[in-house]
Amino acid sequence: MSEQKIILIPLDRLDFAPQVRKRFDEEELSRLAQSIAALGVQQPIQVRPAAAGRFVVLNGERRCRSSSLAGLTAVPAQVIEGALEAAEIIERQLAVNHLHVDLSPVEVARGIDRLLKEPNRTAAAVAMSQGTSPATISRLLALLRLPAAIQERIEEGAIGASFAAELAKIDDPAEQLRLADEAASGRLTRDGLVALARDRGNAGKSKAGRRNRSAGRKRTTPEGSSSEDPQLRVTLTLGDSRSITLAGPGLSNIDTLIEWLTELLGEARKARSQNLGLSTFTRILRDRADAPPSPSQARGA
């Protein structure tokens, strides 16, 4: 287990490890510098020893930059001795940055992506360490598949995270960019994007239905999905004669698949804790889906 002590370290003896945060707002740095000039550094940075009397900054690059602007030559630092895994460093950076100035969704996604590349780090473990759900982790990682121009707009705050998550469900990069332009100009909201995707899905189903009626039968792929609209129905074969079939609007990519399965897993675990049988569990889900919306849901609240 690592030991920790706090000492005052000259700024010119500090080196910076790769950080989760990539963008530093100059105005925010200036405001923090004014606070540091008046009150000092209120929370020590975190470092680990390096060669030749130097230290590597694990958390606190923003405080170091602002301290330099404030005219300080040294900062208080918590020295972390002993072994520290790369995954633990990233987890510390994600957690500490959330306590100060929030990371952009893309920066969080990049940090999570780095975490998942470390040994023994699963989406479930990362979600637990960050106090979130695997479905949220999946939605964040989907942002990294968006074009770089859209990621930059997310970091600048021109496009919201919830809109970007819906945008990531669209496969066409050109269409993604067009819709991102509409969002940045205020012409398209997240709800508007969801409605647009739903209308397109309904139009696709109607068109497929007309083709099916004219053909007199419905063709299916070897996996059991509709050849006219394979994105709305998918059968997952697990081996040993086991399979799971999912169907519904919006089932067009792996992220949606993970989100649906995660939701189902949560419901199943809740049912198990209540000692419900499988038939009772499936009936409850069916009855819930068939129930009419509440007055608040009907109003869109």
C-alpha positions, -999 to +999 in steps of 0.1 A: +000+000+000+014+034-009+025+059+018+017+096+015+034+128+028+030+165+020+060+187+012+066+220-006+081+214-041+096+240-065+076+243-097+107+238-119+112+203-104+078+191-116+070+171-147+035+163-160+021+128-166-004+124-194-036+140-181-072+132-186-078+170-190-065+183-224-080+218-225-073+246-200-095+276-201-073+307-198-100+328-180-105+300-155-068+297-149-066+335-144-094+334-118-077+305-100-044+324-101-061+354-084-074+331-056-040+315-052-023+349-050-047+359-022-052+327-003-025+303-015-030+267-028-059+254-008-054+217-017-020+201-024-013+186-058-005+149-060+029+137-072+051+107-073+089+107-071+110+105-103+147+104-110+172+131-101+151+147-074+122+154-098+085+146-093+057+136-117+024+154-113-005+130-111-032+155-102-031+192-101-016+205-134-043+232-134-032+244-099+004+243-111-003+265-141-023+290-120+004+291-093+029+300-119+006+328-131+002+340-095+040+343-091+046+313-068+078+293-072+067+263-052+035+244-044+024+220-016+023+185-029+011+152-016+039+127-024+026+092-031+053+066-025+052+030-036+036+013-066+008+030-084-008+013-114-016+033-145-053+026-141-052+040-105-036+072-118-064+077-144-090+070-118-075+096-095-074+122-123-111+116-132-122+118-096-102+149-087-110+168-118-147+163-111-142+179-077-128+211-093-138+222-128-158+196-146-142+177-174-159+178-208-178+146-217-152+139-243-123+142-218-142+119-195-147+094-223-110+095-232-101+088-196-125+059-194-112+045-227-077+046-213-089+029-181-105+001-201-073-006-219-056-014-186-055-050-173-084-062-152-106-031-159-141-039-172-169-015-180-186-026-148-155-020-126-149+014-142-186+024-137-183+014-100-151+034-095-167+065-110-200+061-093-220+057-125-237+029-145-223+007-174-249+022-197-235+057-190-200+044-197-212+030-230-229+063-240-197+082-231-175+059-251-198+063-281-187+100-282-152+089-293-166+075-325-180+108-335-160+129-361-132+150-345-150+182-355-180+172-335-159+162-305-143+196-305-178+212-304-187+191-275-156+202-256-164+238-264-199+234-251-216+241-284-232+207-284-246+190-252-236+156-240-272+142-243-275+154-278-241+140-287-251+106-273-281+104-296-260+117-325-236+088-320-264+063-328-264+076-364-240+057-386-235+083-414-207+108-405-219+133-430-254+132-415-238+135-380-220+167-391-251+182-406-272+176-375-244+188-353-245+221-373-282+224-367-277+218-329-249+243-327-270+270-343-299+262-320-322+248-347-322+212-333-326+200-298-319+165-283-357+158-282-360+170-318-332+146-328-349+117-310-382+125-327-365+127-361-348+093-356-382+078-345-400+093-375-374+078-398-376+045-381-414+045-385-411+055-421-387+027-427-410+001-411-440+013-432-420+010-464-408-024-454-444-034-446-455-024-481-428-044-497-437-074-475-473-072-485-465-070-522-442-100-519-468-120-499-443-131-474-415-117-451-380-128-458-355-133-429-318-135-427-300-166-413-299-148-380-336-144-379-337-107-386-358-090-412-339-085-445-358-053-452-350-037-418-323-057-400-315-029-376-349-032-358-345-069-349-315-090-340-309-125-328-278-132-307-266-168-308-248-179-276-241-216-285-255-247-269-289-240-286-292-207-267-302-174-283-316-140-274-338-120-297-342-082-294-365-060-314-375-024-314-369+011-329-334+024-325-316-009-323-289+001-348-256-003-330-237-021-303-241+008-278-279+006-279-276-032-276-255-028-245-278-002-230-309-025-235-291-055-221-278-035-191-314-023-184-327-058-186-299-071-163-308-045-137-344-055-138-336-092-136-313-086-105-341-067-088-365-095-095-340-121-081-337-100-049-374-102-046-374-140-052-396-137-083-399-166-107-390-162-144-426-163-156-437-137-130-408-115-140-416-116-177-453-109-169-444-079-148-422-065-177-450-071-202-477-055-180-455-025-174-449-020-211-486-024-219-497+001-192-509+035-204-487+064-197-493+084-165-507+119-168-472+134-162-457+112-189-484+121-213-476+157-208-440+150-214-429+158-179 
